[in-house]
């Protein structure tokens, strides 16, 4: 089966899911217990990729920090009012080794799961955390030169960024992993990318990971860029990502790199070998609720946009159902997922879950499902399986005022999809809290002397319009607050 231009990804919180399976089975569940029926369901929903979050080994050192950190503990308690220490396993991003945690069944269980996914046409995505390791990673004993060291003065003046580690080689001050804008993550230690040996070792880890999955989501991938690393640590480093991606693809030519990236460094990482980069800017502009910045964002170069990861929530962001009002949520979803790029959905999003689950936790709260939202996503996912939006051509259309002095045309986002055959879709969204009107010119070459049908795939609407009128004035839209249509367009004599 040919790879789609615009695939879909589903993220699963592995440890939380296995906790729920354990409760149902009455025994500890591993990756071998992931039901085949659920994999069949994900494939039937049109997903190409499944991201199993947090499968790698974590250690007691990171878990102790998670349990003892008062600020984090408050967040955990807000999520789980009946929190107990067994719910806190430590962050899945404080990695003590790139082997599958024994509680999940080890590497062998992952290999069996990957085969089951492959049988159903699903690709496996896993985590790679380039910036830091857990405090009890073996390298702390074996290769202290792989880490950023500090002085006693650093520890005294910046205890939020440094810690003392007692090793078999004696006491040493090491830096917490961090980015340049915040205090360090106290359950991690910062890797030193100024040391070529560290880079070689991390490429070695990537090569091993690449033998176990089809792609990696690279956590905070921009932190190891030379300019960012120097700004954070005052140390020079060689380029890492071009070497790493080339080495891995020499071994696994189809391997996919996806970057969590911010600070307008998306294009930089695409140029350094990433197939996909997070589109946090689109998400932020949608949250702000104004159409024009979203529309301007979507005018970017197609080669750039096609490699963007479009999402409304993930494990780092608050739940979409808790962030966007009901109407705004659906409008934002259509804009996000009916643009080009990789469509990224998060476990619980379709059901309208409202509680974000920290990656330190292995249990989720019980929440009722939002059936209306679930039905909306069911319709949207059906559209996303159409070849028109998986392999077609997309363009953003311009809207003009419906009459002089009416400025509400600025509230619209209108997309046109041309399928590989004759299929055509028109996506219209009024991204505003007020009713809006506009005219939109359609890029259809042969409208004269025809009747054009518009059938809404997201609702019951059906319209017929005269082709000559559409040519002379355009399609008139009058839509309620946060209104939307996904029209299947056809024409006849």
Secondary structure, DSSP 8 states (H G I E B T S, - for coil): ----SS-EEEEEEHHHHHHHHHHHHTS---GGGS-HHHHHHHHHTT-SEEEEE--EEE-HHHHHHHHH-HHHHHHHHHH-TT--GGGB---TTSEEEEEE-GGGTHHHHHHHHHHHHHHTT-EEEEEEE-SEEETT-THHHH-GGGB-B--HHHHHH-TTTEEEEEETTEEEEEE-B--TTS--BTTEEEB-TTSHHHHHHHHHHHHHHHTT-SEEEEETGGGGSHHHHHHHHS------HHHHHHHHHHHSTT-EEEE---TT-HHHHHHTT-SEEE-HHHHHHHHHT-HHHHHHHTTS-HHHHTTEEEES--TTS--HHHHS-HHHHHHHHHHHHTSSSEEEEETTTTTT------TTBS--------HHHHHHHHHHHHHHTSHHHHHSEEEEE-EE-SSTT--GGGGEEEEEEE-SSS-EEEEEEE-SSS-EEEEE----S--TT-EEEEEESSSS-EEEEEHHHHHHT-EEEEE-TT-EEEEEEEEE-
